Each structure stands twice: as C-alpha cells, then as structure tokens.
C-alpha cells in the first residue's frame, strides 16, 4: 500500500472514531437528561423546536440550578411547615378555595426557605425541574386549578385534586428523607450528624 493510501485509511479511521465519540457523547448527555428530568425531558422536547434546543434548555436549567443555594430544612422548620400544612388541610373542609390558595402560598414559602427563587411561575417550574421533576406535573395541575379557583371556576372535587397535587410537591420540598438520601444520618437530638 502506498503512503497516500495509508494516510487515507488513517484519516477514515480517525474520522470514524471522532464520529463514534461524538455519538456517544450525545447519547450519554441525552441519557443523563432523561434520567435527571424524567417526564419533564419529554415535555420540553414536545414544546421545543427541536430535541437539540430542548436539551440545551435543560442543560441551562442545570447550570442555573447549580448556582442556586438550595439548602435542606432543619428539623424544626420542617416540623413547623408540616404543622401549617395540617392546618391548611383541616381548613379545606369549610373553605376549599381558600385552603387551595393557602396551599399554594405554603408551597411557595417552602421553596423560598429552601433557597429557590420564586419570581414567576414558569421560572419556578424551571428551577424545580432539576431536582423535583417527578412532582412537577402535580405542581402544574395544582397551579392551573388554583387559577380557576380564583375565578370561582373550579369544582370542589377539582379543589380536592389541587390539594393532593400541592401535597405531592410540598412533601418532596420538605425533604424529610433527604438526610438519608445524601448519605447523612440524623443525630439522636434531631441535628444532622456528620459521617
């Protein structure tokens, strides 16, 4: 084989390796985003011009989330919010529309306490999607029903469903199991013990 033929073979092999590497990089990124965002990945792709644009959006969400100072709730604060939630649920019986409004405000308060910005609903969704993608559908549904309730256009059953949806995100935001999920064990007095 002539030196020119060898050079051509080497170039073809290098180009093939680069193409395979690029394809694996895209596949790994896509798998990472699917695992991280779950159903939010598919939703973002559906509502985007292209899969590439959707993935770019999800990556930018991750970058923004990394810059946030998200913190777990201490046990006392967690207990206080859980008590407030129980009160909201009790008030649902007598004033369902008011209770749904309270539930929305309580979820927003927990988000603020955890360090999430709350400047607008779409931005809240975006920020929450990184770490709470599994319950994001609940939040969307609850927010929609809450908006209709404000216009007095929601049935009692829909208001009940809104409470169930808010509760899913609320409990996830409380993060009662986060200490164990992050490899930390709570100390006997309720404070976090370091390992």
HELIX and SHEET records of a PDB file:
HELIX    1   1 UNK A    3  UNK A   37  1                                  35    
HELIX    2   2 UNK A   39  UNK A   46  1                                   8    
HELIX    3   3 UNK A   51  UNK A   67  1                                  17    
HELIX    4   4 UNK A   75  UNK A   92  1                                  18    
HELIX    5   5 UNK A   96  UNK A  114  1                                  19    
HELIX    6   6 UNK A  121  UNK A  132  1                                  12    
HELIX    7   7 UNK A  133  UNK A  135  5                                   3    
HELIX    8   8 UNK A  136  UNK A  150  1                                  15    
HELIX    9   9 UNK A  156  UNK A  174  1                                  19    
HELIX   10  10 UNK A  178  UNK A  181  1                                   4    
SHEET    1   A 2 UNK A 185  UNK A 186  0                                        
SHEET    2   A 2 UNK A 192  UNK A 193 -1                                        
END                                                                             
